[in-house]
Amino acid sequence: MPRRALVTGASGCIGKNLSRRLLGDGWQVWALIRPQSRRPTIPGLRTCSFDGGTDSLLRSLAACKPDVVFHLAALYVSEHSPADVRPLIEGNILLGCQLAEAMARSGALRLVNTGTAWQHFRDAPYDPVNLYAATKQAIEDILVYYQQAHGLKTITLKIFDSYGPDDPRPKLLAGLRRAAKERVDFVPGGQLLDLVHVDDLVNAFVMAGKRLLAGKVRRAEAYALSSGRPRSVREVAAVFEAATGLMLKINWGARPYRRREVMRPWAKGEKLPGWKPRISLEEGFRQLEANAG
């Protein structure tokens, strides 16, 4: 019988590509969707509804009976305002806790969770860059209870900076594309980014799911999905220019660094066994340009 997966955050860039990959590998895949959420249009993808209550998660898990749950749903805010506090708690802590509770009660005990390298400011064992990173640590800590009390098996994959095709997020790549058309103010550009192509991240999530299915995880594991080659923002811009042939109009230093700017990415995370990124930044940017053309 085909393996069965439940994916949260299937409308996002990584979740969407993961769902396509799992379907292509022969899995049956369900996306957990809120009534107000955008439904991903992926052939073969099934959906189950989440109304905000734990009972609806229990019904969804009973309906799809997942072998593995891939939890990618999250609210990302780099610098929060007072109005962001409740959405961050609800989206990143409450949902994760409800999901773990429903999994424990339904007997679906394999979870691939998503964390962030920003939980480790200045290479600390724990020092959150921002409130978003603190919420990711909070759910990782909450999962310890479900691991110890209910036998939940989890792998947390900590993501650095990601990019890839069909990515609507207003991140660096969007800024570089805009700078090809108009002059754009940037920070000085000395901070290092650890950019990993979405296809490589999807490979890691699939490998983590298989690791759980193979019974190799006793309670909890956590891994850093690093490219292994951080680049400065200025270097990334130069790679983008070389790959696309475009000249960027950037006012370097016109904007200040953010408070608690990550100048050097976390370098002490353990690597997922058997995984390494295959797509270099140069090749990834060339692919994006070819697809755009």
Long-range contacts (C-beta under 8 A, 24 or more apart in sequence): 2-26, 2-27, 2-28, 3-27, 3-28, 3-67, 3-68, 3-213, 4-28, 4-29, 4-30, 4-64, 4-65, 4-66, 4-67, 4-68, 5-29, 5-30, 5-66, 5-67, 5-68, 5-69, 5-70, 5-209, 6-30, 6-31, 6-32, 6-48, 6-60, 6-61, 6-64, 6-66, 6-68, 6-69, 6-70, 6-108, 7-31, 7-32, 7-69, 7-70, 7-72, 8-32, 8-69, 8-70, 8-71, 8-72, 8-73, 8-95, 8-99, 9-71, 9-72, 9-73, 9-74, 9-114, 10-40, 10-42, 10-45, 10-72, 11-37, 11-38, 11-39, 11-40, 12-72, 12-73, 13-162, 13-164, 13-166, 13-167, 13-168, 13-169, 13-198, 14-72, 14-114, 14-159, 14-162, 14-198, 14-201, 14-202, 14-205, 15-40, 15-70, 15-72, 15-73, 16-40, 16-42, 16-166, 17-164, 17-198, 17-199, 17-202, 18-70, 18-72, 18-202, 18-205, 18-206, 19-45, 21-202, 21-206, 22-206, 25-206, 28-64, 30-60, 30-63, 30-64, 30-66, 32-57, 32-60, 32-73, 53-98, 54-98, 54-101, 54-102, 57-98, 57-99, 57-101, 57-102, 58-102, 58-105, 58-106, 60-102, 61-102, 61-103, 61-106, 61-108, 62-106, 65-108, 66-108, 66-110, 67-108, 67-110, 67-213, 68-110, 68-111, 68-112, 68-209, 68-212, 68-213, 69-99, 69-103, 69-108, 69-110, 69-111, 69-112, 70-112, 70-205, 70-209, 71-96, 71-99, 71-111, 71-112, 71-113, 71-114, 72-114, 74-114, 74-132, 74-136, 75-132, 76-132, 77-130, 77-131, 77-132, 78-130, 78-132, 78-258, 79-130, 79-258, 79-259, 80-130, 80-131, 80-132, 84-131, 85-131, 88-131, 88-132, 88-135, 89-135, 92-132, 92-135, 92-136, 92-138, 92-139, 93-135, 93-138, 93-139, 93-142, 96-139, 96-142, 96-143, 97-139, 97-142, 100-142, 100-143, 100-146, 100-152, 101-146, 103-146, 103-152, 104-146, 104-149, 104-150, 104-152, 109-150, 109-151, 109-152, 109-153, 110-153, 110-209, 110-212, 110-213, 111-143, 111-152, 111-153, 111-154, 111-155, 111-212, 112-154, 112-155, 112-156, 112-157, 112-205, 112-208, 112-209, 112-212, 113-139, 113-140, 113-143, 113-154, 113-155, 113-156, 113-157, 114-156, 114-157, 114-158, 114-159, 115-140, 115-156, 115-157, 115-158, 115-159, 115-222, 116-158, 116-159, 117-158, 117-159, 117-160, 117-194, 117-224, 117-226, 117-265, 117-266, 117-269, 118-262, 118-266, 119-158, 120-158, 120-266, 120-268, 120-269, 121-260, 121-262, 122-264, 123-264, 123-266, 123-267, 123-268, 129-260, 129-262, 130-260, 140-222, 143-220, 144-220, 147-219, 147-220, 148-219, 153-212, 153-217, 153-218, 153-219, 153-220, 154-217, 154-219, 154-220, 154-221, 155-208, 155-211, 155-212, 155-217, 155-220, 155-221, 155-222, 155-223, 155-272, 156-220, 156-221, 156-222, 156-223, 157-201, 157-204, 157-205, 157-208, 157-222, 157-223, 157-225, 157-272, 158-222, 158-223, 158-224, 158-225, 158-266, 158-269, 159-196, 159-201, 159-225, 160-193, 160-194, 160-195, 160-196, 160-224, 160-225, 160-226, 160-227, 160-265, 160-266, 161-193, 161-194, 161-195, 161-196, 162-195, 162-196, 162-197, 162-198, 162-201, 163-195, 163-196, 163-197, 163-198, 163-284, 163-288, 164-197, 164-198, 164-199, 164-284, 164-288, 165-198, 165-287, 165-288, 165-291, 167-198, 172-233, 172-236, 173-240, 173-288, 176-236, 176-237, 176-240, 176-248, 179-237, 179-248, 179-249, 179-250, 180-244, 180-246, 180-247, 180-248, 180-249, 182-249, 183-249, 183-250, 183-251, 184-249, 184-250, 184-251, 185-251, 185-254, 185-255, 186-233, 186-250, 186-251, 186-252, 186-253, 186-254, 186-255, 187-233, 187-252, 187-253, 187-255, 187-256, 187-257, 187-258, 187-261, 188-252, 188-253, 188-257, 189-232, 189-233, 189-234, 189-237, 189-250, 189-252, 189-253, 190-232, 190-233, 190-234, 190-263, 191-232, 191-233, 191-257, 191-261, 191-262, 191-263, 191-264, 192-230, 192-231, 192-232, 192-263, 192-264, 192-265, 193-230, 193-231, 193-232, 193-233, 193-236, 193-265, 194-226, 194-227, 194-229, 194-230, 194-265, 195-227, 195-231, 195-236, 195-281, 195-284, 196-225, 196-226, 196-227, 196-277, 197-277, 197-279, 197-284, 199-278, 199-279, 200-225, 200-277, 200-278, 200-279, 201-225, 203-275, 203-278, 204-272, 204-275, 207-272, 207-274, 207-275, 208-272, 211-273, 222-269, 222-270, 223-269, 223-270, 223-271, 223-272, 223-275, 224-266, 224-269, 224-270, 224-271, 225-272, 225-275, 225-277, 226-265, 226-266, 226-267, 226-269, 226-271, 227-277, 227-281, 228-276, 228-277, 229-281, 230-264, 230-265, 231-281, 236-281, 239-281, 239-282, 239-285, 240-285, 242-282, 243-282, 243-285, 243-286, 243-288, 243-289, 244-285, 244-289, 245-289
